[in-house]
């Protein structure tokens, strides 16, 4: 397993894959990322991030069934591994700890949603 540092984009990709579950394949991940972030995302950026996350042990992947609609190609479906779940939990806890350290009234923004 490579380094365990999790970049912002990788974290978002992991969260999207966790949310999509059985529908977590390249194009669906791309569409959900764009919808959730408001960013334009290339499919190659999704594939590169997924490959890095697989190398780090945070994702696993298996191929789905062949589809005539896809010219006989199979979708590569991703799943978050236990290590991926742990790294997401760690990121969540770190962010929460950092937010908790900000004194009330430090920002001019009304955070009560």
Phi, psi and omega per residue, in radians:
X1 nan 2.345 3.112
X2 -1.305 -3.003 3.129
X3 -0.922 2.711 -3.053
X4 -1.842 0.189 3.077
X5 -1.141 2.396 -3.124
X6 -2.020 1.995 3.099
X7 -1.336 2.900 -3.115
X8 -1.035 -0.830 -3.125
X9 -1.111 -0.723 3.108
X10 -1.071 -0.721 3.116
X11 -1.068 -0.786 3.135
X12 -1.130 -0.714 3.102
X13 -1.070 -0.791 3.108
X14 -1.038 -0.758 3.141
X15 -1.118 -0.709 3.118
X16 -1.142 -0.750 3.119
X17 -1.095 -0.713 3.095
X18 -1.065 -0.676 -3.121
X19 -1.269 -0.661 -3.094
X20 -1.331 -0.435 -3.125
X21 0.897 -2.047 -3.042
X22 -1.171 -0.212 -3.141
X23 -1.762 0.308 -3.068
X24 -1.514 1.395 3.044
X25 -2.166 2.893 -2.967
X26 -0.721 -1.046 -3.056
X27 -1.162 -0.684 3.113
X28 -1.134 -0.681 3.102
X29 -1.104 -0.820 3.125
X30 -0.988 -0.858 -3.114
X31 -1.090 -0.756 -3.138
X32 -1.166 -0.703 3.091
X33 -1.037 -0.798 -3.134
X34 -1.119 -0.726 -3.137
X35 -1.137 -0.766 -3.066
X36 -1.334 -0.569 -3.044
X37 -1.772 -0.341 -3.057
X38 1.300 0.191 3.133
X39 -1.698 2.758 2.953
X40 -1.586 2.167 -3.071
X41 -2.086 2.368 3.064
X42 -1.551 2.632 3.112
X43 -1.109 -0.550 3.118
X44 -1.181 -0.567 3.077
X45 -1.168 -0.672 3.096
X46 -1.113 -0.845 -3.129
X47 -1.097 -0.708 3.129
X48 -1.106 -0.774 3.128
X49 -1.114 -0.773 3.138
X50 -1.097 -0.692 3.101
X51 -1.105 -0.753 3.097
X52 -1.073 -0.766 -3.116
X53 -1.161 -0.605 3.039
X54 -1.143 -0.784 3.131
X55 -1.050 -0.596 3.130
X56 -1.403 -0.169 3.136
X57 1.529 0.202 -3.096
X58 -1.592 -0.273 3.100
X59 -2.280 2.624 2.910
X60 -2.112 2.843 -3.121
X61 -2.559 2.597 2.996
X62 -2.524 2.732 -3.116
X63 -1.568 2.420 3.066
X64 -1.414 -2.987 3.139
X65 -1.247 2.689 3.037
X66 -1.170 2.599 -3.110
X67 -2.325 2.255 3.074
X68 -1.081 -0.622 3.133
X69 -1.069 -0.517 -3.138
X70 -1.741 0.333 3.124
X71 1.193 0.524 3.138
X72 1.469 0.004 3.139
X73 -1.424 2.716 3.121
X74 -1.899 2.526 3.071
X75 -1.348 2.471 3.004
X76 -1.636 1.970 -3.064
X77 -1.782 2.246 -3.065
X78 -1.763 2.677 3.046
X79 -2.472 2.536 3.103
X80 -1.375 2.226 3.126
X81 -1.386 3.043 3.060
X82 -1.060 -0.693 3.084
X83 -1.101 -0.670 3.085
X84 -1.134 -0.713 3.099
X85 -1.102 -0.707 -3.135
X86 -1.161 -0.738 -3.130
X87 -1.173 -0.600 3.051
X88 -1.165 -0.717 3.100
X89 -1.081 -0.747 3.117
X90 -1.093 -0.739 3.129
X91 -1.121 -0.744 3.111
X92 -1.051 -0.836 -3.118
X93 -1.110 -0.712 3.117
X94 -1.095 -0.821 3.137
X95 -1.093 -0.719 3.125
X96 -1.105 -0.737 3.120
X97 -1.081 -0.751 3.133
X98 -1.156 -0.740 3.096
X99 -1.101 -0.681 -3.135
X100 -1.151 -0.393 3.137
X101 -1.413 -0.165 -3.141
X102 -1.472 2.134 -3.100
X103 -1.134 2.443 3.064
X104 -0.968 2.438 -3.135
X105 1.491 -0.014 3.140
X106 -1.191 -0.485 -3.129
X107 -1.881 2.708 3.090
X108 -1.535 0.010 -3.066
X109 -1.627 2.434 3.047
X110 -1.455 1.905 -3.061
X111 -1.554 0.001 -3.137
X112 -1.446 1.837 -3.102
X113 -1.555 nan nan
